[in-house]
Amino acid sequence: MSELSIAEPINTLQKNLQEVFGYSEFRAGQQHVIEQILSGRDCLVLMPTGGGKSLCYQLPATLLDGITIVVSPLIALMKDQVDSLNRQGIPAAFVNSTLSSQEVQETFSRLANGQLKLLYVAPERLTQHYFLQGLHALPIRLFAIDEAHCISQWGHDFRPAYTRLAILKSQFPTIPVIALTATADVTTRKDILQQLNLHDPYIQLDSFDRPNIRLTKADKYQGVMQVISYIKKRGQDAGIVYCSSRWQVEKLSEALAKSGINCAAYHGGMENDIRAVVQDGFAKDNIQVVVATVAFGLGINKPNIRFVIHFEPPRTLEAYYQEIGRAGRDGLAAEALYLHDEKDVERIQKRINDTENEHKRHVELQRFAAVSDFLESQTCRRQLVLNYFAEFTTSGCGNCDICLDPPSQFDGLKVAQMVLSCVYRLEQRHNAKYLVDVLRGQHNEKIEQAKHHKLSTFGLGKDKTPGFWYAIIRQLNHLGYLQQDISNHSALMLTEASRAILKGEQALSLATPRLQKASYWRQDKRGGQYDRALFAKLRELRKDIADSEDIPPYIVFNDATLSELARFKPKSSAEMLNISGIGQTKLARYGEPFLSLIKAHDN
């Protein structure tokens, strides 16, 4: 293709990175992609969420003497990115259904007058005939397709409108196209290349690893209370809790709110205006936790999400990795906690088996089997995920529950006898929760009315947590020593095989229960030590500024930038420019109040 007209030579990349975006160096892969784009080549970029995909087209857009069109799937994501770009001194706009016809016309006037560098649009609008015709009259220099996995029927978030984007290459054959995604297996990658009809593309396949996210699984036995306890331990940290149904979202968010947690529900059955309010409140740190179906978060550009909880299982590892990838986008420590209950897994499998299309059912079952492998893994969880994405590794990560607390076996005969004996004395009429209460010596009205507090097994297991006993009961179910009577409120019943255990006639080795431990979410020290009192003051100042401008706080500065400010305590504008995330435009806009606060704090 003809050589692109570039406003500045390529050797100014580093200068632009520092002055406009406030970063001293590129992340892995970014510079190679940008150089390929500036040479006019199509690109497929696979980088993890938070890996810096946006910079791969935003920085070229500042150098090209024309317009970059960005295809983005969600309205909220467009608004956040446009707000952020404008505050960095990069003129950007979006066109979507939230704008009036007059506002759309004004945006096109700005485009025609050369006043914009980037325009964000949804795929549905971009592929409309009249819209494409309008683009032909503009100096388009680059098309960027974000969330490119949406183009593939094998992707976890298939969106039909994306399949029409192949028209870009037929209508604009000389304009380079960059497709970007954070999660795509080998099959999905091939589909993206084929459907977009990319010409001799440069493929940047970065590591999918997000080492700052701790991967943790814990047995779910009192799910609601576990979530409440976990969130309260995290203080004011922002987080997302994912459920698979709207009903569960409503129920769980109500329980969290009653416990005093600042949260909100989000799902597809809510009115658009309400969902927008929730998303906006979360982005602006006015809502701490969002309980949501998987639809939430794709449009969230919020970098300071510190945890993601899966209350129910995702259907694919791609979906899981996309969802946990919304945590820790600022590079600071974050955690992905999965609460596991086999009933949830069975329910998902049943839904998939009810799919009428045989081919689709087979593919979905195969993909869900990968999720099951992840959950049942006895080796490093991150290793399993990376291998799934064809990033093969043989070493453990040191930052998942398996690595931090390796699985072990113990002589389980005595604890098994305690459980089975208690089931026998309860006449095989009660469920696991009741059994655990008796074993742990809990006095409540139901137990005392039944006089079960007088049983010999009452309180035998009071030295163990509820989670321990639920895990033992689950294993005894698996091994065939117990079974549940689903016709009688899931009452636990003995089996013929349990006789030998009760009599001590055979040995029994059990897996040490995997329980939540504080070490899984201990404070990460990799970011270095910083003045936490100053950090808290900087956050307050950031929130005040953001509220006055009606923008999310991270658009002012993200947490990583604040932690550097609290660590290095710059005393001048020149020193502030050495802080990651602060360029000339942001320094001019926000530098003075932050410098004043740092000076006042140290006096």
NUKE-157782 format. One record per residue (C-alpha): residue in one letter; z negated, x, y. Coordinates in steps of 0.2 Angstrom, whole numbers, padded with zeros to 4 digits, always signed. Each point is the difference from the previous one (the first is absolute). Layout:
BEGIN
AZXY...
***
This chain:
BEGIN
M+0000+0000+0000S+0002+0005+0018E-0014+0011+0007L-0014-0010+0009S-0003+0002+0018I-0018+0007+0001A-0009+0000+0017E-0008+0017-0004P+0003+0014-0013I-0009-0001-0017N-0011+0015+0004T-0009-0012+0012L-0007-0010-0015Q-0017+0010+0001K-0001-0003+0019N+0003-0018-0002L-0012-0002-0014Q-0014+0008+0011E+0004-0008+0017V+0005-0017-0005F-0010-0003-0016G-0015+0012+0002Y+0002+0009-0017S+0000+0019-0001E+0010+0000-0017F+0011-0010-0011R-0007-0007-0016A+0009+0004-0016G+0018-0006-0001Q+0001-0007+0018Q+0009+0014+0008H+0013+0001-0014V+0004-0019+0002I+0001+0000+0019E+0012+0015-0001Q+0011-0009-0013I+0000-0016+0011L+0005+0010+0016S+0014+0007-0010G+0006-0018-0004R-0005-0001-0018D-0006-0015-0009C-0018+0002-0007L-0012-0008-0013V-0018+0005+0004L-0014-0003-0012M-0017+0004+0008P-0017-0007-0004T-0007-0013+0012G-0008+0010+0015G+0012+0015-0004G+0009-0001+0016K+0016-0010-0005S+0001-0008+0018L+0002+0017+0008C+0015+0004-0010Y+0010-0013+0010Q-0010-0001+0016L+0001+0018+0005P+0019+0000-0003A+0001-0016+0011T-0007+0010+0014L+0014+0013-0001L+0015-0010-0003D+0009-0007+0015G+0001-0018-0006I-0010-0013-0010T-0009+0000-0016I-0001-0016-0009V-0015-0002-0012V+0000-0013-0013S-0018-0006-0003P-0006-0014-0011L-0015-0007+0010I-0002-0006+0018A-0018+0008+0002L+0006+0017-0006M+0014-0001+0013K-0012-0004+0014D-0012+0014-0004Q+0013+0013-0002V+0008-0005+0017D-0016+0000+0009S-0004+0017-0007L+0017+0007+0005N-0001-0006+0017R-0017+0008+0003Q+0008+0016-0006G+0013-0001+0013I+0014-0006-0012P+0009-0016+0006A+0000-0012-0014A+0002-0019-0003F+0001-0012-0014V+0010-0016-0002N-0008-0014-0011S-0005-0018-0001T-0015+0002+0011L+0012+0003+0015S+0008-0013+0011S+0019+0000+0002Q-0003+0007+0018E-0011+0014-0007V+0014+0004-0013Q+0013+0000+0014E-0011+0012+0011T-0002+0012-0015F+0019+0000-0003S+0003+0004+0019R-0012+0015-0002L+0010+0006-0015A+0016-0002+0009N-0007+0009+0015G-0006+0015-0011Q-0018-0004+0004L-0006+0000-0019K+0000+0013-0013L-0006-0011-0015L+0003-0018-0004Y-0010-0008-0015V+0007-0015-0009A-0002-0009-0016P+0013+0001-0014E+0004-0019+0002R+0004+0002+0018L+0010+0016-0001T+0012-0006-0013Q+0005-0016+0010H+0018+0001+0005Y-0003-0003+0019F-0014+0014+0000L+0011+0012-0009Q+0014-0003+0013G-0011+0003+0014L-0005+0017-0007H+0018+0006+0000A-0001+0000+0019L-0015+0012+0000P-0001+0018-0003I-0009-0001-0017R-0004+0018-0006L-0011-0004-0015F-0006-0014-0012A-0017+0002-0008I-0005-0012-0014D-0019+0000-0002E-0008-0007-0016A+0017+0003-0009H-0007-0004-0017C+0001-0018+0006I+0019+0001-0004S-0002+0002-0019Q-0004-0014-0012W-0010+0013-0010G-0011+0003+0016H-0017-0008+0001D+0004-0008+0016F+0018-0006-0002R+0007-0009+0016P+0018-0007-0002A+0005+0003+0018Y-0001+0018-0003T+0014-0001-0013R+0012-0004+0014L-0004+0016+0009A+0015+0008-0009I+0010-0007+0014L-0005+0014+0011K+0010+0013-0008S+0016-0011+0000Q-0003-0005+0018F-0006+0017+0007P+0007+0013-0012T-0003+0015+0011I-0018-0005+0005P-0013+0009-0011V-0013-0011-0010I-0017+0005-0004A-0009-0010-0014L-0019+0003-0001T-0013-0006-0012A-0017+0005-0007T+0001-0007-0017A+0015+0000-0011D+0002+0004-0018V+0015+0009-0007T+0010-0016-0003T-0004-0007+0017R+0006+0016+0008K+0017-0001-0008D+0001-0018+0005I-0003+0004+0018L+0013+0013+0000Q+0013-0011-0008Q-0003-0016+0010L+0000+0008+0017N+0015+0010-0005L-0007+0016+0008H+0013+0014+0001D-0005+0017-0007P-0018-0003+0005Y-0013+0013+0003I-0015-0005-0011Q-0017+0005+0005L-0012-0004-0014D-0017+0005+0005S-0016+0000-0010F-0007-0017-0002D-0017+0007+0000R-0013-0007+0012P-0014+0012-0004N-0011-0007+0014I-0002-0016-0009R-0013-0001-0014L+0006-0010-0015T-0015-0010-0008K-0002-0013-0013A-0016-0010-0004D-0003-0014-0012K-0001-0017+0009Y-0015-0009-0006Q-0007-0009+0016G+0016+0003+0010V-0005-0009+0017M-0016+0009+0001Q+0008+0017-0005V+0012-0002+0014I-0013-0005+0013S-0011+0015-0005Y+0014+0012+0001I+0006-0006+0017K-0018+0001+0007K-0002+0018-0006R+0016+0004+0009G-0008-0005+0017Q+0013-0004+0013D+0015+0007-0010A+0016-0011+0000G+0006-0006-0016I+0011-0012-0010V-0004-0010-0015Y+0014-0006-0011C+0000-0015-0011S+0015-0008-0010S-0003-0018+0006R-0002-0010+0016W-0015-0009-0008Q-0009+0016-0004V+0004+0007+0018E-0009-0015+0008K-0014+0000-0012L-0004+0019+0001S+0002+0000+0019E-0012-0014+0002A-0013+0009-0011L+0002+0016+0010A-0002-0009+0017K-0016-0009-0006S-0007+0017-0004G+0003+0006+0018I+0016+0010-0002N+0013-0001+0014C+0015-0006-0010A+0015-0012-0001A+0011-0007-0013Y+0019+0003+0000H+0013-0008-0011G+0017-0009+0000G-0007-0017+0000M-0007+0002+0017E+0009-0005+0016N+0010+0015+0008D-0011-0001+0016I-0016+0002-0009R+0007+0014-0011A+0006+0009+0016V-0018-0002+0008V-0008+0008-0016Q+0013+0014+0000D-0003+0004+0018G-0019-0001-0001F+0000+0012-0014A+0012+0012+0009K-0011+0000+0015D-0016+0003-0010N-0007-0017+0004I+0000-0005-0018Q-0007+0013-0012V+0006-0006-0017V+0015-0011-0005V+0000-0009-0017A+0018-0003-0004T+0014-0003-0012V+0012+0014-0003A+0011-0007+0015F-0012+0008+0012G+0001+0018+0006L+0018+0004-0001G+0001-0003+0019I-0016+0009+0003N+0002+0017+0009K-0019+0002+0001P-0004+0018-0004N-0019-0001-0002I-0002-0012-0015R-0013+0009-0010F+0000-0010-0016V+0011-0012-0010I-0008-0011-0014H+0010-0008-0014F-0010-0015-0005E+0013-0005-0012P+0014+0011-0008P+0017+0003+0008R+0016-0004-0011T+0007+0018+0002L-0005+0017+0004E+0012+0000+0014A-0009-0014+0008Y-0017+0008-0003Y+0006+0016+0008Q+0007-0009+0015E-0016-0010+0002I-0012+0015-0001G+0012+0010+0011R-0006-0011+0015A-0016+0010-0001G-0003+0017+0008R+0017+0001+0009D-0008+0012+0013G-0003+0012-0014L-0019-0002+0000A-0010-0004-0016A+0003-0018-0007E-0003-0009-0016A+0009-0012-0012L-0012-0010-0010Y+0006-0011-0015L-0012-0012-0007H+0005-0003-0018D-0002-0016-0010E+0010-0003-0016K+0001-0018+0004D+0010+0004+0016V+0012+0010-0011E+0002-0013-0012R+0004-0013+0013I+0013+0011+0008Q+0008+0003-0017K+0001-0019-0003R+0008-0003+0017I+0013+0013-0004N+0003-0007-0018D+0003-0017+0008T+0015+0007+0009E+0016-0009-0006N+0012+0014+0003E-0001+0011-0016H+0006+0016+0008K-0011-0002+0015R-0015-0004-0011H+0004+0016-0011V+0001+0011+0016E-0016-0007+0008L-0010+0002-0017Q+0006+0018-0001R-0005+0003+0018F-0017-0008-0002A-0003+0010-0016A+0000+0015+0012V-0013-0008+0010S-0010-0002-0016D+0002+0018-0005F-0007+0005+0017L-0015-0011-0002E-0004+0006-0018S+0004+0018+0004Q-0012+0013-0006T+0008+0014+0009C+0003+0003+0019R+0006-0016+0008R+0010+0009+0014Q+0009+0010-0014L+0005-0016-0009V+0007-0008+0017L+0009+0016+0005N+0008+0002-0018Y+0006-0019+0001F+0009+0005+0016A+0008+0015-0009E-0011+0012+0010F-0006+0009-0016T-0017+0009+0001T-0011+0006-0013S-0016+0003+0010G-0014-0012+0005C-0002-0005+0019G-0019+0002+0002N+0000-0015+0010C+0000-0015-0012D-0014-0008-0010I+0006+0008-0016C+0000+0018+0008L-0016-0003+0009D-0009-0008-0015P+0009+0004-0016P-0001-0012-0014S-0012+0003-0014Q-0007-0008-0016F-0018-0003-0005D-0009-0006-0015G+0001-0019+0003L-0009-0007-0015K-0017-0004+0009V+0008-0008+0015A+0012-0010-0011Q-0015-0006-0011M-0009-0006+0016V+0015-0010+0005L+0004-0007-0017S-0018-0004-0003C-0001-0009+0017V+0015-0010-0004Y-0008-0005-0017R-0016-0006+0008L+0009-0010+0013E+0008-0009-0014Q+0018+0005+0005R+0000-0013+0014H+0000+0010+0016N+0013+0010+0009A-0001+0019+0006K-0008-0003+0016Y-0014-0010-0008L-0002+0013-0013V-0001+0014+0013D-0013-0009+0010V-0011-0002-0016L+0003+0019-0005R-0005+0005+0018G-0016-0011+0000Q+0006-0011+0015H-0011-0015+0003N+0009-0015+0005E-0002-0019-0002K+0013-0001-0014I-0007+0014-0010E-0018-0006+0001Q+0004-0018-0003A+0008+0006-0017K-0015+0011-0003H+0012+0014-0002H-0012+0011+0010K-0011+0000-0016L+0014+0008-0011S-0003+0017-0007T+0016+0006+0008F-0005-0006+0017G-0001+0015+0012L+0005+0013-0013G+0014+0006+0011K-0008-0001+0017D+0003+0019+0002K+0019-0002+0001T+0011-0008+0013P+0009-0017-0003G+0016+0010+0001F-0006+0011-0015W-0003-0015-0011Y+0016-0009+0005A+0009+0016-0005I-0009+0000-0017I+0004-0018-0003R+0018+0002+0004Q+0002+0015-0012L-0009-0010-0014N+0012-0014+0003H+0015+0013-0002L-0007+0007-0016G-0002-0017-0008Y-0019+0000+0000L-0001-0015+0012Q+0012-0014+0004Q+0000-0013+0014D+0001-0019-0003I+0011-0005+0014S-0003-0019-0005N-0018+0002+0004H-0001+0009+0017S+0004+0017-0007A-0015+0001-0011L-0002+0016-0009M+0000-0001-0019L-0003+0013-0014T+0013+0004-0012E-0001+0005-0019A+0003+0019+0006S-0016-0001+0011R-0011-0001-0016A+0001+0018-0004I-0004+0005+0018L-0015-0011+0001K-0006+0007-0017G+0003+0018+0006E+0012+0003-0015Q+0014+0009+0010A+0001+0012+0015L+0007-0006+0016S+0007+0010+0014L+0003-0008+0017A+0008+0005+0016T-0012+0004+0014P+0002-0015+0012R+0010+0005+0015L-0011-0006+0015Q+0003+0001+0019K-0009+0016+0006A-0003+0005+0017S+0008+0017-0003Y+0017-0010-0001W+0000-0003+0018R-0011+0014+0007Q+0005+0006+0017D+0015+0011-0001K-0003+0017+0009R+0018+0006+0000G+0003-0006+0017G-0013+0012+0007Q-0016-0003+0009Y+0000-0009+0016D-0012-0007+0013R-0002-0018-0007A-0010-0006+0015L+0015+0005+0011F+0012-0008-0013A-0009-0016+0002K+0001+0001+0019L+0019+0004-0001R+0003-0015-0011E-0009-0011+0012L+0011+0007+0015R+0015-0002-0011K-0004-0018-0004D-0003-0004+0019I+0017+0007+0005A+0009-0009-0014D-0008-0016+0004S+0005+0002+0018E+0018+0003-0005D-0001-0013-0014I+0006+0012-0013P-0008+0007-0017P-0012+0015+0003Y+0010+0011-0011I+0015-0001+0012V-0011+0009+0013F-0006+0013-0012N-0003-0001-0019D-0016+0005-0009A+0007+0017-0005T+0003+0004+0019L-0017-0006+0005S-0008+0011-0014E+0009+0015+0007L-0006-0004+0018A-0018-0002-0007R+0002+0017-0009F+0009+0011+0013K-0006-0009+0016P+0014+0006+0011K-0005+0003+0018S+0017-0001+0008S+0017-0008-0001A+0008+0016-0007E-0013+0000-0014M+0003-0019-0004L+0018+0004-0003N-0006+0010-0015I-0008-0015-0008S+0011-0009-0013G+0008-0016+0006I-0001+0004+0018G+0017+0003+0009Q+0004+0001+0019T+0002-0019+0002K-0016-0005-0009L-0009+0014+0009A+0006-0007+0017R-0005-0017-0005Y-0017+0002-0008G-0005+0018+0002E-0012-0001+0015P-0012-0013-0007F-0002+0009-0016L-0003+0017+0008S-0013-0008+0012L-0009-0007-0015I+0000+0016-0010K-0007+0010+0015A-0013-0013+0004H-0006+0000-0018D-0002+0019+0000N-0010+0000+0016
***
